Amino acid sequence: MPGPERRGLSLIELLVAVMILAVVVALVLTALTRTREAARRAQCASNLHNLAVALNHHQTARGTFPAGAGERSYLWKLLPFLGEDELSRSAIDDRTAAVPIPGAFLCPSDATRPAPMAKFATNYAANAGSFGREPVSGWDGAFTGDALKPDEVTDGLSVTAAVAEWVVGDGDAGRPSRLGSVTILDGDFPGTPAGLGAFALACEAVEPGRTGQAGSPFKGSYWFRGRLGHSLYTHALPPGRPSCRSAPDLNAITAGSLHGGGAHVLMLDGGVRFVRDSVAPAVWRALGTRAGAEAVSDGDY
């Protein structure tokens, strides 16, 4: 007696099976990607916590937070408090910039840097204040040319930004990136509220490579230098915006990240917050001043 007829998969059933398998693979890969980015984001926050500890140790030992502007950056001055004593005693200048940068100064989410100079750039910049206008003595942020005492931060340590992450960029001068490059803006932007506002609006509208002139293909170069764009950023624009400069001394060197939606910010009290890109510009600028007498609460950002 003949057995039951065996029936193979039809073409439609085979296609459905392949489609289901493809969906499963896509879901697994998406989950892995999200898990890896979550781990990188956590490591980035951990790096800032380590900087907070170093800042606290510096303040305890010397009575001040380190100065940020000048020949050496705040990062260089924190080396002894990060277990990097040997590096802090080394000779380093623009010609010997290949001295290895400590891993704690790098965000793993922003690791693709093919340009030689970009490989020695930091992801963690100190807060210079609103627009970084000359002279440095006029900066209203936490890191200027002078060491800052805690009691000079009359706005409060918990609502004054110390360090924020930024996107370094890949350093390709021919393909400037929105978050990783600095654009030079032409135009007359007087130092009045209206002029500063016009500068901020013009910078926010920048499309690198299309508007303005290329200033630098990446941020964070020479991490040991206490200069805007090297180890200092401004609060002219909220995180996630383009970075710009305009003669003679207007700077919007912005914070940002590749985590999506915002950037980690270390406050002077040691707390690390994730500040959204959608934060109100006025609130962001208030977080950037040490003695602006602005009213800012946790719910504002």
VOKEVEX-638919 format. One line per field, with one value per residue (C-alpha): residue in three letters; x, y, z. Coordinates in steps of 0.05 Angstrom, whole numbers, plus 32768, in hexadecimal, padded with zeros to 4 digits. Example, Ala and Ser with C-alpha at 12.3 -4.5 7.8 and 13.67 -1.06 7.14 Angstrom:
<atoms>
residu	c(ALA | SER)
u	c(80F6 | 8111)
v	c(7FA6 | 7FEB)
w	c(809C | 808F)
</atoms>
This chain:
<atoms>
residu	c(MET | PRO | GLY | PRO | GLU | ARG | ARG | GLY | LEU | SER | LEU | ILE | GLU | LEU | LEU | VAL | ALA | VAL | MET | ILE | LEU | ALA | VAL | VAL | VAL | ALA | LEU | VAL | LEU | THR | ALA | LEU | THR | ARG | THR | ARG | GLU | ALA | ALA | ARG | ARG | ALA | GLN | CYS | ALA | SER | ASN | LEU | HIS | ASN | LEU | ALA | VAL | ALA | LEU | ASN | HIS | HIS | GLN | THR | ALA | ARG | GLY | THR | PHE | PRO | ALA | GLY | ALA | GLY | GLU | ARG | SER | TYR | LEU | TRP | LYS | LEU | LEU | PRO | PHE | LEU | GLY | GLU | ASP | GLU | LEU | SER | ARG | SER | ALA | ILE | ASP | ASP | ARG | THR | ALA | ALA | VAL | PRO | ILE | PRO | GLY | ALA | PHE | LEU | CYS | PRO | SER | ASP | ALA | THR | ARG | PRO | ALA | PRO | MET | ALA | LYS | PHE | ALA | THR | ASN | TYR | ALA | ALA | ASN | ALA | GLY | SER | PHE | GLY | ARG | GLU | PRO | VAL | SER | GLY | TRP | ASP | GLY | ALA | PHE | THR | GLY | ASP | ALA | LEU | LYS | PRO | ASP | GLU | VAL | THR | ASP | GLY | LEU | SER | VAL | THR | ALA | ALA | VAL | ALA | GLU | TRP | VAL | VAL | GLY | ASP | GLY | ASP | ALA | GLY | ARG | PRO | SER | ARG | LEU | GLY | SER | VAL | THR | ILE | LEU | ASP | GLY | ASP | PHE | PRO | GLY | THR | PRO | ALA | GLY | LEU | GLY | ALA | PHE | ALA | LEU | ALA | CYS | GLU | ALA | VAL | GLU | PRO | GLY | ARG | THR | GLY | GLN | ALA | GLY | SER | PRO | PHE | LYS | GLY | SER | TYR | TRP | PHE | ARG | GLY | ARG | LEU | GLY | HIS | SER | LEU | TYR | THR | HIS | ALA | LEU | PRO | PRO | GLY | ARG | PRO | SER | CYS | ARG | SER | ALA | PRO | ASP | LEU | ASN | ALA | ILE | THR | ALA | GLY | SER | LEU | HIS | GLY | GLY | GLY | ALA | HIS | VAL | LEU | MET | LEU | ASP | GLY | GLY | VAL | ARG | PHE | VAL | ARG | ASP | SER | VAL | ALA | PRO | ALA | VAL | TRP | ARG | ALA | LEU | GLY | THR | ARG | ALA | GLY | ALA | GLU | ALA | VAL | SER | ASP | GLY | ASP | TYR)
u	c(8000 | 801F | 8032 | 8018 | 802F | 8068 | 805E | 8099 | 8098 | 8077 | 809C | 806E | 807B | 80C6 | 80C4 | 809C | 80CF | 8108 | 80E5 | 80D8 | 8121 | 8137 | 810B | 8126 | 816E | 815F | 8140 | 817B | 81AE | 8186 | 8185 | 81D0 | 81DD | 81B3 | 81D4 | 821A | 8207 | 81E9 | 822B | 8252 | 8224 | 822D | 8279 | 8276 | 824F | 8281 | 82BB | 8299 | 828F | 82DA | 82E7 | 82B8 | 82E1 | 8321 | 8303 | 82EE | 8334 | 8353 | 8324 | 8332 | 837D | 8384 | 8345 | 832F | 8319 | 8350 | 8354 | 833C | 8359 | 83A3 | 83DF | 83C4 | 837D | 8354 | 835E | 83AA | 83A4 | 8379 | 83AB | 83CB | 8385 | 8375 | 83B2 | 83D7 | 8413 | 8445 | 841F | 8417 | 8463 | 846F | 8482 | 844C | 843D | 841E | 8457 | 8452 | 8407 | 840B | 8414 | 83DC | 839C | 8380 | 8345 | 831C | 831C | 82F9 | 82B1 | 82AC | 826F | 829B | 82D6 | 82DB | 8311 | 833A | 835D | 83A0 | 8392 | 834C | 836A | 8385 | 8345 | 831C | 82D0 | 82CB | 82CF | 82CC | 8298 | 82B4 | 8271 | 8242 | 8268 | 82B2 | 82BE | 8301 | 831F | 8321 | 8319 | 82D2 | 82BC | 8280 | 8287 | 82A9 | 82EC | 8310 | 8359 | 8355 | 8349 | 8302 | 82F0 | 82AE | 8293 | 829B | 8265 | 822B | 81F8 | 8205 | 8232 | 81F8 | 81DE | 8221 | 823D | 8285 | 8292 | 8268 | 8274 | 8279 | 8280 | 82C8 | 82B9 | 82E3 | 8310 | 8300 | 8309 | 82E6 | 82A8 | 829B | 8267 | 822E | 8244 | 828F | 82A8 | 82AC | 8292 | 82AA | 8270 | 8278 | 824D | 8247 | 8231 | 8238 | 823F | 81F8 | 81C0 | 81A4 | 81E8 | 81F7 | 81B2 | 81BC | 81FF | 81DE | 81A6 | 81D7 | 8201 | 81C6 | 81B3 | 81F8 | 8200 | 824A | 8269 | 822F | 822A | 8265 | 82AE | 82CF | 82F5 | 8309 | 82F3 | 82EF | 82EE | 831A | 835E | 8399 | 8373 | 83AA | 839F | 8371 | 834F | 8309 | 82FE | 8338 | 831F | 82EC | 82A4 | 826F | 8226 | 8213 | 81E8 | 81C9 | 81E6 | 81E0 | 81E9 | 8220 | 825F | 8272 | 82A3 | 829C | 82D0 | 82E7 | 82D5 | 8291 | 8291 | 825B | 8283 | 824C | 8242 | 8223 | 8228 | 8219 | 81ED | 81B0 | 8185 | 81B7 | 81F9 | 8216 | 8227 | 8250 | 823C | 826D | 824E | 8263 | 821F | 8219 | 81DA | 81C2 | 81AB | 817B | 8187 | 8142 | 8158 | 8142 | 817C | 8172 | 8177 | 81B5 | 81D7 | 81C4 | 81E6 | 8224 | 822C | 824B | 822E | 81F5 | 81BF | 8190 | 815B | 8163 | 8142 | 814C | 810B | 8124 | 8155)
v	c(8000 | 8042 | 8072 | 80B9 | 80E9 | 8115 | 815E | 818F | 81D8 | 8203 | 823F | 826E | 8248 | 824B | 8295 | 82A0 | 8277 | 82A0 | 82E1 | 82CB | 82B7 | 82FB | 8320 | 82F7 | 8305 | 834F | 8352 | 832E | 835C | 839A | 8381 | 8373 | 83B9 | 83D9 | 83B0 | 83C3 | 840D | 840A | 83EE | 8424 | 845A | 843F | 843F | 8487 | 849B | 8474 | 849B | 84DC | 84C0 | 84B3 | 84FB | 8511 | 84EB | 850A | 8550 | 8544 | 852C | 8569 | 8597 | 8575 | 8576 | 85BC | 85E0 | 85EE | 85CD | 85D0 | 8609 | 85F6 | 8629 | 862F | 8606 | 85C8 | 85AF | 859B | 8552 | 8559 | 8577 | 853D | 8508 | 8500 | 84F5 | 84BF | 8494 | 84B0 | 84CD | 84B6 | 84D5 | 8516 | 851B | 850E | 8544 | 854F | 8584 | 858B | 8563 | 8529 | 8524 | 84DA | 84CE | 849C | 84BC | 849A | 846E | 8493 | 84D0 | 84AA | 8497 | 8451 | 8467 | 8498 | 846B | 846F | 84A2 | 8496 | 84D9 | 84D8 | 8516 | 84FF | 84C2 | 84ED | 8515 | 8511 | 8508 | 852E | 857A | 85AC | 85E3 | 8627 | 864A | 866D | 8681 | 867D | 86C6 | 86E7 | 86F6 | 86B4 | 86D9 | 86EA | 86A2 | 8691 | 8645 | 8617 | 8612 | 8652 | 8668 | 8668 | 8630 | 8633 | 862E | 860B | 8649 | 8671 | 8647 | 866F | 864E | 860C | 85D1 | 85A4 | 85D2 | 85E6 | 85BB | 85A4 | 8574 | 855C | 852A | 853F | 851B | 851D | 850C | 84E2 | 851B | 8517 | 855F | 854E | 8533 | 855F | 8543 | 8567 | 8557 | 854B | 8588 | 85D3 | 8604 | 864C | 867C | 86BD | 86F8 | 8730 | 8716 | 874E | 873D | 8754 | 8724 | 872A | 871D | 86E1 | 86C6 | 86CE | 86AA | 8670 | 866A | 866D | 8636 | 8609 | 860D | 85F9 | 85BF | 85AE | 85B0 | 85D9 | 8617 | 863D | 8629 | 85EC | 85FE | 85BB | 8575 | 855E | 8574 | 855E | 8562 | 856B | 8554 | 8571 | 85B8 | 85E7 | 8604 | 8609 | 85CE | 85A8 | 859C | 85D3 | 85DB | 8612 | 8616 | 8643 | 860B | 85CD | 8587 | 8568 | 85A8 | 85BB | 85DF | 8623 | 865D | 86A4 | 86DC | 86F9 | 86CF | 86AD | 8662 | 862D | 85EE | 85BF | 8581 | 8542 | 84F7 | 84BB | 849C | 84BC | 84F5 | 851A | 8517 | 8507 | 8543 | 8543 | 8578 | 8599 | 8573 | 8531 | 851D | 8503 | 8513 | 8501 | 8544 | 853E | 8562 | 8581 | 85A8 | 85F1 | 861D | 864C | 8612 | 85F7 | 863B | 8641 | 85FE | 861B | 8657 | 8653 | 8694 | 86A9 | 86A8 | 8681 | 8655 | 860D | 85CF | 8585 | 8583 | 85B6 | 8584)
w	c(8000 | 7FEC | 8025 | 802C | 7FF8 | 8010 | 8001 | 7FFD | 800C | 7FD8 | 7FBC | 7FE4 | 8025 | 8018 | 800B | 804B | 8073 | 8056 | 8066 | 80AE | 80B5 | 8099 | 80CA | 8104 | 80EF | 80E7 | 812D | 814B | 8129 | 813F | 8186 | 8184 | 8168 | 819E | 81D4 | 81BC | 81B7 | 81FD | 8216 | 81F1 | 820D | 8254 | 824A | 8233 | 8271 | 829B | 827D | 8293 | 82D8 | 82DA | 82C5 | 82FD | 8330 | 8314 | 8317 | 835F | 8372 | 8350 | 8375 | 83B7 | 83AE | 8392 | 83A6 | 835F | 831F | 82EA | 82B9 | 8274 | 8244 | 8236 | 8221 | 8243 | 8246 | 8283 | 826D | 8270 | 82B6 | 82CD | 82B7 | 82FD | 831A | 82E7 | 82F4 | 82B7 | 82DC | 82A9 | 8270 | 8297 | 829C | 8252 | 821F | 81ED | 81B9 | 8174 | 8156 | 8187 | 818A | 817D | 81C8 | 81D6 | 81EE | 822D | 821D | 8252 | 8224 | 81EB | 81E0 | 81C1 | 8198 | 8171 | 8161 | 8115 | 8107 | 80C7 | 80C7 | 80EB | 8116 | 8129 | 814A | 8183 | 818F | 81CE | 81D3 | 8215 | 8213 | 824C | 8250 | 823C | 8241 | 8210 | 81D1 | 81E3 | 81D2 | 81DF | 820F | 8234 | 8275 | 825E | 8255 | 8280 | 8283 | 82B5 | 8292 | 8280 | 8285 | 82D1 | 8302 | 831E | 8367 | 8378 | 839C | 835C | 833B | 8357 | 8329 | 834D | 833D | 832C | 82F5 | 82D6 | 829F | 82A7 | 826D | 8232 | 81FC | 81B3 | 8171 | 8157 | 810F | 80E0 | 80CA | 8080 | 8068 | 8027 | 804A | 8087 | 80B7 | 80D9 | 8120 | 8118 | 80F1 | 80FC | 80C8 | 80BF | 80B6 | 8090 | 80A4 | 80D6 | 8119 | 814D | 8196 | 81A5 | 81BA | 8173 | 8153 | 817F | 8170 | 8125 | 812A | 8150 | 811C | 80E2 | 8102 | 8110 | 80C6 | 80AE | 807E | 8080 | 803B | 8020 | 804B | 8069 | 8063 | 807F | 80BD | 80DA | 80C5 | 810D | 8156 | 8190 | 816F | 819E | 81DB | 8207 | 81ED | 8214 | 81D7 | 81BB | 818C | 81AB | 81F2 | 81FD | 81E4 | 81EA | 81FC | 81C1 | 81A4 | 81C5 | 81B9 | 8174 | 814D | 811C | 8135 | 8119 | 8120 | 8108 | 8109 | 8135 | 8171 | 816E | 817B | 817B | 8189 | 819B | 81C5 | 81A7 | 81A2 | 8176 | 81AC | 818E | 81AA | 81D5 | 81F9 | 823D | 8267 | 82A7 | 82DA | 830A | 8344 | 8324 | 8309 | 82C1 | 829B | 8255 | 8239 | 81FE | 81BC | 81C7 | 8205 | 8200 | 81E8 | 8224 | 8254 | 8232 | 8235 | 827F | 828C | 826B | 8299 | 82DF | 82F9 | 82CB | 8301 | 82D4 | 82F3 | 82DB | 82F8 | 82EA | 82C3 | 8291 | 8273)
</atoms>
